[in-house]
């Protein structure tokens, strides 16, 4: 084998080793429960378990986005029932983000990097209880231009997905 061929093979192997992602993070799907699914992410800093769903309906209809609603458990950080919403865009800082289920309305306190969170764990636990009882929850937000969006999430399968995420991180 010529020296050029040997060098090309060595360079190819080295490139594959460098480009191939490490297994330091691993995402596993635990289960699908109607409109919700449970995932576990194993990171170097610890395990993260979450239930997630995509909207069954979005308004305006012409603005299709990769929106998600999450309930997350991070045992290594002593975090449970962390609720977050990602509308698929950066939130407008002037307007609030709210979750509405029936007559109940809950405001998200923190908006950054395309996500909204609730700061108070007691309110998060209240929202989890509402989600277990309800059939639908709507997340209303505003994009950077000030246009309103509403994502409708089905709560079918939420309780089972939530329980599976909680159990996977206990």
PyMOL commands that set and color helices and strands:
alter all, ss='L'
color gray80, all
select helices_A, chain A and resi 3-19+75-77+121-133+158-168
alter helices_A, ss='H'
color red, helices_A
select strands_A, chain A and resi 26-33+36-43+46-53+57-59+68-74+79-86+97-101+104-108+110-112+115-117+136-142+148-154
alter strands_A, ss='S'
color yellow, strands_A
deselect
rebuild
show_as cartoon
